[in-house]
Amino acid sequence: MPADRLLPTDEARDLIALTRDIADKVLAPVVDEHEKAEKYPDGVFATLGEAGLLSLPYPEEWGGGGQPYEVYLQVLEEIASRWAAVGVAVSVHSLACHPLFSFGTGEQKERWLPDMLGGGTIGAYSLSEPQAGSDAAALVCKATPVDDGYSITGEKAWITHGGVADFYNLFARTGEGSKGISCFLVPDGVDGLSFGRPEEKMGLTAVPTTSARYDDVRLPDDRRIGTEGQGLQIAFSALDSGRLGIAAVATGIAQAALDEAVAYAKERETFGRKIIDHQGLGFLLADMAAAVDSARATYLDAARRRDAGLPYSRNASVAKLVATDAAMKVTTDAVQVLGGNGYTRDFRPERLMREAKITQIFEGTNQIQRLVIARSLA
Ligand SMILES: Cc1cc2nc3c(=O)[nH]c(=O)nc-3n(C[C@H](O)[C@H](O)[C@H](O)COP(=O)(O)OP(=O)(O)OC[C@H]3O[C@@H](n4cnc5c(N)ncnc54)[C@H](O)[C@@H]3O)c2cc1C
């Protein structure tokens, strides 16, 4: 982990110290067991919630931590460097609070936001469907107006926290085309909502990802966030912020892989010297360190633009692209540094490499990030 983070306030420094303490005492001792058993760590989320780490970037008046995004992301990076699945979960929870916070009415916020940000609940974001991932506007889950609200019927896919979340941001069709999608806040446990079996994933196994079936789920009008047809705008606005979370998570994974590789290279000897002293391997480690620093720099640049109220959508896509590609390369190279040991589950880079892969896929694949960046140049 970087010993010398540039942080704007003493409070931010305290937050990083608190996060490292929790990472050492609460996350590190149980990560392997939960990942292997594919067991959801709800106790861990309770601890993070009590410490105020689940809602850092939201204003204190609504129960959040009132921290700038650049601080929130560095806390997230610290969490992910110890346990990627928990980092992703914190990021997805923050993503799921964004629609209500940014597009809800005062009344809706007063009713639900303090609970969502209070640390005792965890949220999910449900945009994808089996046939609509990158092409989110192709979603077909339908919200039909009924007397007192909406009836929701359809299939959603790939929900991080599916079946364990307390609330779901649902995007469903209320009309035709990309302007015919609306956003809803669905509480857990409503009649007609059921979840599929957790997907058998390559990594992030401690946090479930499931499909969901909506079968005539009834929601009152006040469960719609924003206006009818504003859903895709809300979804993409949330994703700009969420992508920065994924960039920070990816940076944490990459930093962890670099730390493991450097520690190993300082111990392992071949041809009568430590492997770190072979120039060929030293240069590999140097490239890994440069990739980690670049990843962190791009997400901090985007976060500082966001904190300053400047447009940052393109910068968020750059950060997601650079940081997640860095995570994939650095974790793969860390496996290489450990030689045969790197290919085994006895050593951490094997898991880090599996975890890095998903960061290039969710919240917009890196092809989609390139699309966003290219469009901003046209
Ligand atoms: C573990 C996990 C957790 C997830 N969590 C969530 C969640 O919480 N909420 C949620 O809503 N979704 C979630 N997702 C879904 C995720 O966001 C999608 O899988 C992702 O957006 C890609 O969509 P897809 O799988 O349908 O792939 P597709 O869209 O079918 O893409 C397939 C390939 O084609 C490429 N491609 C597609 N269109 C283009 C194009 N125009 N130009 C160039 N290349 C293109 C893609 O980059 C990809 O390589 C999760 C997925 C996983 C695996």
PDBQT file of the ligand as one rigid body, heavy atoms in Angstrom, charges set to zero:
ROOT
HETATM    1  C1  LIG A 401     -19.746 -10.299 -11.623  1.00  0.00    +0.000 C 
HETATM    2  C2  LIG A 401     -20.647  -9.341 -12.339  1.00  0.00    +0.000 A 
HETATM    3  C3  LIG A 401     -21.341  -8.388 -11.616  1.00  0.00    +0.000 A 
HETATM    4  C4  LIG A 401     -22.216  -7.508 -12.262  1.00  0.00    +0.000 A 
HETATM    5  N1  LIG A 401     -22.937  -6.626 -11.515  1.00  0.00    +0.000 NA
HETATM    6  C5  LIG A 401     -23.902  -5.898 -12.121  1.00  0.00    +0.000 A 
HETATM    7  C6  LIG A 401     -24.795  -5.104 -11.348  1.00  0.00    +0.000 A 
HETATM    8  O1  LIG A 401     -24.696  -5.025 -10.118  1.00  0.00    +0.000 OA
HETATM    9  N2  LIG A 401     -25.791  -4.438 -11.983  1.00  0.00    +0.000 N 
HETATM   10  C7  LIG A 401     -25.947  -4.489 -13.338  1.00  0.00    +0.000 A 
HETATM   11  O2  LIG A 401     -26.874  -3.854 -13.858  1.00  0.00    +0.000 OA
HETATM   12  N3  LIG A 401     -25.106  -5.226 -14.109  1.00  0.00    +0.000 NA
HETATM   13  C8  LIG A 401     -24.100  -5.931 -13.532  1.00  0.00    +0.000 A 
HETATM   14  N4  LIG A 401     -23.256  -6.708 -14.298  1.00  0.00    +0.000 N 
HETATM   15  C9  LIG A 401     -23.439  -6.756 -15.744  1.00  0.00    +0.000 C 
HETATM   16  C10 LIG A 401     -22.310  -6.079 -16.505  1.00  0.00    +0.000 C 
HETATM   17  O3  LIG A 401     -22.380  -4.686 -16.341  1.00  0.00    +0.000 OA
HETATM   18  C11 LIG A 401     -22.390  -6.544 -17.967  1.00  0.00    +0.000 C 
HETATM   19  O4  LIG A 401     -21.993  -7.898 -17.997  1.00  0.00    +0.000 OA
HETATM   20  C12 LIG A 401     -21.520  -5.702 -18.874  1.00  0.00    +0.000 C 
HETATM   21  O5  LIG A 401     -22.045  -4.403 -19.009  1.00  0.00    +0.000 OA
HETATM   22  C13 LIG A 401     -21.400  -6.325 -20.276  1.00  0.00    +0.000 C 
HETATM   23  O6  LIG A 401     -22.642  -6.675 -20.778  1.00  0.00    +0.000 OA
HETATM   24  P1  LIG A 401     -22.859  -8.151 -21.389  1.00  0.00    +0.000 P 
HETATM   25  O7  LIG A 401     -22.361  -9.129 -20.402  1.00  0.00    +0.000 OA
HETATM   26  O8  LIG A 401     -24.263  -8.247 -21.829  1.00  0.00    +0.000 OA
HETATM   27  O9  LIG A 401     -21.890  -8.220 -22.635  1.00  0.00    +0.000 OA
HETATM   28  P2  LIG A 401     -22.258  -7.726 -24.116  1.00  0.00    +0.000 P 
HETATM   29  O10 LIG A 401     -22.877  -6.378 -24.055  1.00  0.00    +0.000 OA
HETATM   30  O11 LIG A 401     -22.990  -8.802 -24.808  1.00  0.00    +0.000 OA
HETATM   31  O12 LIG A 401     -20.812  -7.576 -24.739  1.00  0.00    +0.000 OA
HETATM   32  C14 LIG A 401     -20.076  -8.701 -25.206  1.00  0.00    +0.000 C 
HETATM   33  C15 LIG A 401     -18.756  -8.184 -25.772  1.00  0.00    +0.000 C 
HETATM   34  O13 LIG A 401     -18.997  -7.304 -26.874  1.00  0.00    +0.000 OA
HETATM   35  C16 LIG A 401     -18.360  -6.056 -26.642  1.00  0.00    +0.000 C 
HETATM   36  N5  LIG A 401     -19.197  -4.985 -27.179  1.00  0.00    +0.000 N 
HETATM   37  C17 LIG A 401     -20.538  -4.819 -26.998  1.00  0.00    +0.000 A 
HETATM   38  N6  LIG A 401     -20.959  -3.729 -27.641  1.00  0.00    +0.000 NA
HETATM   39  C18 LIG A 401     -19.861  -3.171 -28.231  1.00  0.00    +0.000 A 
HETATM   40  C19 LIG A 401     -19.614  -2.006 -29.039  1.00  0.00    +0.000 A 
HETATM   41  N7  LIG A 401     -20.591  -1.150 -29.332  1.00  0.00    +0.000 N 
HETATM   42  N8  LIG A 401     -18.360  -1.779 -29.488  1.00  0.00    +0.000 NA
HETATM   43  C20 LIG A 401     -17.342  -2.629 -29.166  1.00  0.00    +0.000 A 
HETATM   44  N9  LIG A 401     -17.500  -3.730 -28.412  1.00  0.00    +0.000 NA
HETATM   45  C21 LIG A 401     -18.738  -3.992 -27.949  1.00  0.00    +0.000 A 
HETATM   46  C22 LIG A 401     -18.256  -5.943 -25.136  1.00  0.00    +0.000 C 
HETATM   47  O14 LIG A 401     -17.221  -5.042 -24.750  1.00  0.00    +0.000 OA
HETATM   48  C23 LIG A 401     -17.945  -7.384 -24.741  1.00  0.00    +0.000 C 
HETATM   49  O15 LIG A 401     -16.572  -7.624 -24.930  1.00  0.00    +0.000 OA
HETATM   50  C24 LIG A 401     -22.360  -7.576 -13.673  1.00  0.00    +0.000 A 
HETATM   51  C25 LIG A 401     -21.647  -8.526 -14.406  1.00  0.00    +0.000 A 
HETATM   52  C26 LIG A 401     -20.820  -9.410 -13.754  1.00  0.00    +0.000 A 
HETATM   53  C27 LIG A 401     -20.099 -10.464 -14.567  1.00  0.00    +0.000 C 
ENDROOT
TORSDOF 0
